[in-house]
Amino acid sequence: MQEEKEQIPSTPQEAPESTPTQPEEEKPVGPFIGAAIVVIILILGGLYYWGAELNKGEGSPEEEAQAILSESDAQLTALETQNESDEVDAIEEDLDATELDDIDVELGNIDDELNFNL
């Protein structure tokens, strides 16, 4: 019975033969880099074109301010020609000559212009 026991082989078990692994082929990186460069150039060109379209026809803020200042304003000239006297009659004449009827319209226009630029 003792002989029937499982006999342990005297040689170590040999590892099963493994199939040689084939080295993975490295994919070329050049086409991906080239495509990325083309995409970046297209994006930059689009941003340049978009910026040019936004600036087309618009003057600089300094030019617009200069154009506004160069326009003549009837109310401004009327205020500049007021009496410099500090007597009550002269002050009343200046107040009667000042038109305040359209002040709400003017303030509304200013408000619209400021809200438009936001």
DAJOFEN-V25791 format. One record per run of one state. SS is the DSSP state (helix for helix, strand for strand, loop for the rest). FROM is the first residue (numbers start at 1). LEN is the number of residues. If there is no record, write none. Layout:
ss = <SS & SS>
from = <FROM & FROM>
len = <LEN & LEN>
//
This chain:
ss = <loop & helix & loop & helix & loop & helix & loop & helix & loop & helix & loop>
from = <1 & 30 & 56 & 61 & 71 & 74 & 81 & 88 & 98 & 103 & 117>
len = <29 & 26 & 5 & 10 & 3 & 7 & 7 & 10 & 5 & 14 & 2>
//
